[in-house]
Amino acid sequence: MSLRISSPSIFKASACMMMLMLLFGGCSDKSPKNPTPGAYKVGLVFDVGGRGDKSFNDAAYKGLETAKKELGIEFDYIEPQGEGADREAALRQMAADPDVKMVIGVGLLFTDDITAIGREFPDKKFVCIDYTPQPGTKIPDNLGGIVFEEKKGSFLVGAIAALASKTGTVGFIGGMDSSIIRKFESGFAEGARYINPDIRVISGFIGMTGSAFNDPSRGRELALGQYSRGADVVYEAAGASGLGVIEAARQTGKFVICTDMDQEYLAPGRVLTSMTKAVDKAVLTMVRDARDNRFQGGCQRVFGLDGRYTDYVFNDRNSALIGSASHDRVEKIRKGILSGEVKLAE
């Protein structure tokens, strides 16, 4: 079928329209947009605790919801079974789906499996949150690791804990005893002692396997024990197990510091602050980059204090608990870490 254009005025109108498009196009977002929703599909495999942990997993899910809203992507997800022993099969299932272009594993426990599967499926993009490969590991070019500065963030909330403590004793409860959770512990202790060199720090871990991130009753038990030993602030880095620590704080009238997301709404007045890792924003960034052909693979990408991807909560709901003077001091410490004036132990 052909179209005949006989009027010169139509040519003039078309030319004017082209000029307007060029003029205003220069002020718009230049990143390519998918013409229809679903042109880019992402598969997510949750960590132990799954969706609804009100922490790490939920933050990753929120990132995909935002990506769907802002970028028009589609996504699917798989919940873990038991202690998450099926994570390798779940990753493979997602990678084998011809419609899935990116596969995300939520948590450090995915590191080895997602590295191996990334090599098997070089035509797919892979992302691992809290990616912690063994030294010397060759990271596949199609795999991007997301890491945060959890030790530095924990240093800041350790300082907040010490400034708020009336007893001179604070506590830490980690989920799975692992290298990354040890960073939370050591950063917290360093930050507390930066403020008060004589402060007492009590530490405990829920377990040695992935199930330690999904045991709220054990979290509550450990927290009650630390509160009974004099701790008036307890910092939890325990995934869904942290819900038990929050319950213990509410029960005793003491304070808790939460992790990953702002969890103040779970115990108003009892959550001193939360050490936040912007997992949602990091996921959104990685999805956008992959969709727009700017994906950075073969490396770990740090989302840290700079840009507040790793941060702590200070807002109208907890400002009275922390106090403006303490907040000013912690902000000074934060700037000192960024400038190198305040140094953390390796």
C-alpha positions in Angstrom: 0.0 0.0 0.0 1.4 3.4 -0.9 0.6 6.9 0.4 0.5 9.9 -1.9 1.2 13.3 -0.4 0.1 16.1 -2.7 -0.1 19.2 -0.5 3.1 21.2 0.1 1.7 22.3 3.4 2.0 18.8 4.7 5.7 18.8 4.0 6.0 22.1 5.9 4.0 20.7 8.9 6.2 17.5 8.9 9.4 19.6 8.9 8.1 21.7 11.8 7.2 18.6 13.7 10.7 17.2 13.2 12.3 20.4 14.4 10.2 20.4 17.6 11.0 16.8 18.3 14.7 17.5 17.9 14.5 20.6 20.0 12.7 19.1 23.0 14.3 15.7 22.6 17.5 17.2 23.8 16.0 18.0 27.2 14.6 14.5 27.8 16.1 11.4 29.3 18.4 10.0 26.6 18.5 6.4 28.0 16.7 4.0 25.6 13.3 3.0 26.7 11.6 -0.4 26.0 8.6 0.1 23.7 6.5 -2.3 25.6 6.5 -3.6 29.2 8.1 -7.0 29.5 10.8 -6.5 26.9 13.4 -7.0 29.6 12.7 -9.8 32.2 14.6 -10.3 35.4 14.6 -13.4 37.6 15.1 -13.1 41.4 16.1 -15.9 43.7 15.5 -15.0 47.4 17.8 -15.8 50.2 16.9 -17.8 53.4 13.9 -16.0 55.0 12.4 -15.2 51.6 9.9 -12.5 50.8 8.4 -10.9 53.8 11.5 -10.9 56.0 11.1 -7.1 56.3 14.8 -6.8 55.7 17.3 -7.9 53.0 15.0 -9.9 50.7 12.2 -7.4 50.9 14.7 -4.6 49.9 15.7 -6.5 46.8 12.1 -7.1 45.9 11.3 -3.4 46.3 14.1 -2.7 43.8 12.5 -4.9 41.2 9.1 -3.3 41.9 10.6 0.1 41.3 12.3 -1.2 38.1 8.9 -2.5 36.9 7.3 0.9 37.5 10.1 3.1 36.2 11.6 0.9 33.4 8.7 -1.2 32.4 10.5 -4.5 33.0 8.9 -7.8 34.0 10.2 -10.1 36.8 9.7 -13.4 38.4 11.0 -14.9 41.6 11.7 -18.1 43.4 11.4 -18.6 47.2 14.0 -20.8 49.0 13.1 -24.1 50.5 14.3 -24.9 54.1 17.8 -23.7 54.6 18.1 -22.7 50.9 19.9 -25.8 49.8 18.1 -25.6 46.5 19.6 -22.2 45.5 21.7 -23.7 42.7 18.7 -25.4 41.1 16.7 -22.2 41.4 19.4 -20.1 39.8 19.6 -22.7 37.0 15.9 -22.7 36.5 15.9 -18.9 36.1 18.9 -19.0 33.8 17.3 -21.6 31.6 14.2 -19.5 31.0 14.6 -18.1 27.5 12.7 -14.9 28.5 14.9 -14.1 31.5 17.8 -11.8 30.6 19.1 -11.2 34.1 19.3 -13.4 37.2 19.7 -12.0 40.7 20.8 -14.0 43.7 20.0 -12.3 47.0 22.8 -12.8 49.5 26.4 -14.0 50.1 25.4 -17.7 50.2 24.8 -17.5 46.4 28.4 -16.6 45.6 29.8 -19.9 44.6 26.7 -21.2 42.8 26.1 -18.0 40.8 29.7 -17.8 39.7 29.6 -21.3 38.3 26.2 -20.9 36.6 27.3 -17.5 35.2 30.0 -19.4 33.3 27.5 -21.9 32.0 25.2 -19.2 30.7 27.4 -16.6 29.1 24.5 -15.0 27.2 22.7 -14.1 30.4 23.5 -11.3 32.9 23.9 -12.3 36.6 23.9 -10.1 39.7 24.8 -11.3 43.3 24.1 -9.1 46.3 26.8 -9.2 48.9 29.0 -11.1 46.5 32.0 -12.5 48.3 34.2 -14.7 46.1 37.3 -16.4 47.3 40.5 -14.4 46.8 41.9 -15.0 43.3 38.5 -16.1 41.8 38.0 -15.0 38.2 34.6 -13.3 38.1 32.7 -14.0 34.9 32.3 -11.0 32.6 28.6 -11.5 32.7 28.4 -11.4 36.5 28.3 -8.2 38.6 28.7 -8.3 42.3 26.9 -5.8 44.6 28.8 -5.0 47.8 28.2 -2.4 50.5 30.4 -0.8 53.1 28.7 -2.6 56.0 31.8 -2.2 58.2 31.8 1.6 57.8 28.0 1.8 58.3 28.3 -0.4 61.4 31.0 1.9 62.7 28.5 4.8 62.5 25.7 3.0 64.3 28.3 1.8 66.9 29.0 5.4 67.6 25.3 6.1 67.9 24.9 3.2 70.3 27.8 4.4 72.5 26.4 8.0 72.6 23.0 6.7 73.6 24.0 4.0 76.1 23.5 4.8 79.8 24.9 1.5 81.1 28.2 1.5 79.2 27.3 -1.9 77.7 26.0 -2.6 74.2 25.3 -5.8 72.3 25.6 -7.3 68.8 23.7 -10.2 67.4 24.6 -11.7 64.0 22.8 -14.2 62.0 25.2 -16.7 60.3 28.7 -16.6 61.6 30.5 -15.6 58.4 33.1 -13.2 57.1 30.6 -10.6 56.0 28.6 -10.6 59.3 31.9 -10.4 61.2 32.3 -7.0 59.4 29.1 -5.8 60.9 30.3 -6.9 64.4 33.9 -5.5 64.1 32.7 -2.2 62.7 30.1 -1.8 65.4 32.6 -2.5 68.1 35.1 -0.1 66.6 32.6 2.7 66.3 31.4 2.2 69.9 34.9 2.3 71.2 35.8 5.3 69.1 33.3 7.2 71.3 33.9 5.3 74.6 37.1 3.3 74.7 35.9 1.6 77.9 32.5 0.5 76.6 31.6 -3.2 76.9 30.5 -4.9 73.7 28.7 -8.3 74.1 28.5 -10.4 70.8 26.6 -13.4 69.8 25.7 -15.3 66.6 22.5 -17.3 66.0 24.2 -20.2 64.0 26.7 -21.4 61.5 24.4 -22.1 58.5 22.0 -20.1 56.4 19.0 -21.0 58.6 20.5 -18.6 61.2 18.9 -15.8 59.2 15.5 -17.2 59.7 15.2 -18.0 63.4 13.4 -15.1 65.2 12.9 -17.2 68.4 16.6 -17.7 68.8 17.2 -14.0 68.0 14.8 -13.0 70.8 16.5 -15.4 73.2 20.0 -14.0 72.6 18.8 -10.5 72.8 17.0 -11.1 76.2 20.3 -12.5 77.4 22.3 -9.5 76.4 19.8 -7.1 77.8 19.8 -9.0 81.1 23.6 -8.6 81.2 23.4 -4.8 81.1 23.2 -4.0 77.4 20.7 -1.1 76.8 21.3 -1.0 73.0 21.6 -4.2 70.8 22.6 -4.1 67.1 21.2 -6.9 65.0 22.5 -8.1 61.6 20.4 -11.2 61.4 17.9 -11.1 58.6 14.5 -12.4 59.6 16.0 -13.5 62.9 16.3 -9.9 63.8 12.6 -9.7 64.2 13.1 -11.6 67.5 15.6 -9.0 68.6 13.2 -6.3 67.9 10.5 -8.1 69.9 13.0 -8.4 72.9 13.7 -4.7 72.7 9.9 -4.0 72.8 9.5 -6.4 75.7 12.3 -5.0 77.8 11.9 -1.3 76.9 15.5 -1.2 75.7 16.8 -0.1 72.3 17.6 -2.0 69.1 19.5 -1.0 66.0 18.3 -2.7 62.9 19.9 -3.5 59.6 19.3 -3.2 55.8 16.0 -1.2 56.0 14.5 1.3 58.3 12.5 -0.9 60.7 11.3 1.8 63.1 7.7 0.9 62.3 8.0 -2.5 63.8 8.7 -1.1 67.3 8.1 2.7 67.5 10.2 4.3 70.1 12.5 1.2 70.6 14.4 1.3 67.3 17.3 3.7 67.9 18.3 3.7 64.3 18.9 1.3 61.4 22.1 0.8 59.4 20.7 0.8 55.9 22.0 -0.8 52.8 20.2 0.6 49.7 19.7 -2.9 48.2 16.6 -1.6 46.4 18.5 1.3 44.7 21.5 -1.0 43.9 19.2 -3.5 42.2 17.4 -0.8 40.3 20.8 0.6 39.1 22.1 -2.8 37.9 18.8 -3.6 36.1 18.8 -0.2 34.4 22.4 -0.5 33.4 21.8 -4.0 31.9 18.7 -2.9 30.0 20.6 0.1 28.6 23.7 -1.9 27.7 25.9 -0.4 30.3 26.2 -3.5 32.5 29.5 -3.7 34.4 30.5 -7.4 34.9 33.6 -9.2 36.0 33.9 -7.2 39.2 32.4 -6.2 42.5 30.6 -2.8 42.5 30.7 -0.9 45.7 27.7 1.0 47.0 29.1 2.8 50.0 28.9 5.8 52.3 29.5 8.1 49.4 26.1 8.7 47.9 24.6 7.2 51.1 24.0 3.8 49.6 25.3 2.6 53.0 23.9 4.9 55.7 22.1 5.2 58.9 18.6 6.5 59.7 18.1 9.9 61.2 14.6 11.4 60.6 11.6 12.9 62.4 10.8 9.5 64.0 14.1 8.9 65.7 15.7 12.3 65.9 14.6 12.8 69.5 16.1 9.4 70.5 19.5 10.2 69.0 19.6 14.0 69.7 21.0 16.7 67.4 24.3 16.9 69.2 25.0 13.2 68.7 23.8 13.4 65.1 26.2 16.2 64.4 29.0 14.2 65.9 28.2 11.1 63.9 28.0 13.2 60.7 31.5 14.6 61.5 32.7 11.0 61.8 31.1 10.0 58.5 32.9 12.9 56.7 36.1 11.8 58.5 35.8 8.3 57.1 35.1 9.5 53.6 38.1 11.9 53.8 40.4 9.3 55.3 40.8 11.2 58.6 39.0 8.5 60.5 40.5 5.1 59.7 39.0 1.7 60.4 41.0 -1.4 61.1 41.5 -3.7 58.2 
